C-alpha cells in the first residue's frame, strides 16, 4: 500500500525533531487511517510532541489537531477532556487561521457539537491566552465556531462571549468577532 507506514517508521520520524520528516510521516499516517479504519496503532500525539522541532507551522498544527481528534477511536485511551485540553493548547500555541478552522470544524461535526463547543469554550476561559500568537489563534477559533448552521451551537458561543467580555486576555477575542454578531446577539452581550 502506497500510504502504509509502520509504527517504527512513525516513531522514528517523530523522534527526529525535523519538520519535514514529522509532517511527511503524519500525512502518510493520516491517509492510512482514512483508507483503513482497522489500523492497529496510533501515535500518542500531544502538544509536547512538537517540543524541540526545528519549526512548527499552521499546516502541522492542523494535521495534528485532526489526528488527535481521530485518536478517540484508538488505543491507548485518550479521554475527551484530555483531548480537548491538548488540542486547545496545541492550537493556541502553534496554530492560527488554518488550524483554528480545522479545530472548529471538528467541534461542529462531533457527535454532540453543542456539548463539545460548550466544553471547549469553558476550557478556553479557564486556560486563558498569553501573547499575540495565542490571541490570534483564539480569535479565529471563536470566529469559526460562531459560523455554525446549528443555532444552539451559535447561541452557546455567544453566551460564552459574555463570560469573556471585559477580561484582559479574552476581551480582544470578543472584539474580533463582534462584527459577526447579529444586533440581538450584540444586545445580549451588552446587557450581560
MIVEXGU-636946 format. One line per 2 residues: number of its first residue (from 1); for each residue x, y, z of C-alpha. Coordinates in steps of 0.05 Angstrom, whole numbers. Layout:
NUM> X Y Z | ...
! end
This chain:
1> 0 0 0 | 29 67 -21
3> 8 104 43 | 29 50 92
5> 74 70 148 | 99 24 203
7> 96 40 277 | 172 41 279
9> 178 88 220 | 127 135 251
11> 162 134 318 | 230 147 285
13> 202 206 247 | 170 236 309
15> 235 229 347 | 275 262 291
17> 252 331 312 | 254 351 238
19> 193 385 209 | 197 352 141
21> 202 281 168 | 147 292 220
23> 99 325 172 | 111 272 119
25> 102 214 168 | 39 243 199
27> 10 257 130 | 22 185 110
29> -9 161 175 | -69 207 165
31> -81 178 96 | -72 108 122
33> -125 118 176 | -173 147 124
35> -163 86 79 | -161 32 132
37> -202 43 196 | -172 -21 224
39> -103 9 237 | -77 -25 299
41> -32 30 325 | -37 105 338
43> 17 154 360 | 7 187 427
45> 7 258 399 | 6 315 449
47> 30 387 447 | 96 362 476
49> 106 323 411 | 125 390 380
51> 177 410 431 | 246 417 401
53> 223 412 329 | 263 456 281
55> 198 491 261 | 123 487 271
57> 73 518 224 | -3 522 217
59> -3 462 170 | 30 416 220
61> -15 442 276 | -77 429 233
63> -54 358 217 | -40 342 290
65> -108 370 311 | -142 326 261
67> -104 264 284 | -115 279 357
69> -190 282 345 | -187 217 307
71> -149 183 364 | -215 175 402
73> -225 111 362 | -158 80 381
75> -118 54 440 | -86 77 483
77> -146 114 511 | -149 189 501
79> -206 215 545 | -248 272 517
81> -226 322 570 | -152 308 559
83> -161 311 483 | -199 377 488
85> -145 409 531 | -87 382 489
87> -119 404 423 | -135 473 451
89> -65 482 478 | -35 458 411
91> -79 505 371 | -66 566 415
93> 9 555 419 | 23 534 347
95> -39 544 304 | -71 603 270
97> -124 613 217 | -118 545 183
99> -111 503 246 | -168 542 281
101> -214 527 222 | -199 452 228
103> -208 454 303 | -276 490 299
105> -298 443 242 | -283 381 284
107> -322 410 342 | -382 426 297
109> -384 357 265 | -373 319 330
111> -427 272 357 | -454 325 405
113> -430 392 378 | -467 434 430
115> -433 398 487 | -366 397 451
117> -369 472 438 | -391 487 509
119> -334 446 539 | -283 476 491
121> -304 547 508 | -302 532 582
123> -232 504 573 | -212 567 535
125> -239 612 591 | -204 570 644
127> -138 568 607 | -138 639 582
129> -89 664 530 | -20 693 533
131> 13 735 479 | -3 757 409
133> 1 688 376 | -49 656 424
135> -95 716 417 | -97 708 341
137> -109 633 345 | -165 643 396
139> -197 698 355 | -201 653 293
141> -224 593 333 | -283 630 364
143> -299 664 297 | -304 596 262
145> -345 567 320 | -395 624 310
147> -403 603 238 | -448 545 255
149> -510 523 220 | -535 496 286
151> -569 554 323 | -558 523 391
153> -482 519 380 | -480 592 357
155> -522 612 417 | -474 575 464
157> -415 612 432 | -449 679 441
159> -466 663 514 | -393 644 525
161> -371 711 496 | -409 743 554
163> -361 709 602 | -301 731 562
165> -322 803 553 | -282 851 595
167> -226 802 611 | -157 829 595
169> -136 766 559 | -201 746 524
171> -232 814 512 | -195 821 446
173> -228 756 423 | -296 786 435
175> -277 850 398 | -252 809 339
177> -318 771 330 | -364 829 345
179> -376 846 271 | -400 774 260
181> -455 781 313 | -527 799 298
183> -557 861 331 | -594 816 380
185> -531 780 399 | -494 846 409
187> -550 869 455 | -544 804 495
189> -470 817 502 | -481 889 523
191> -534 870 575 | -491 818 609
! end
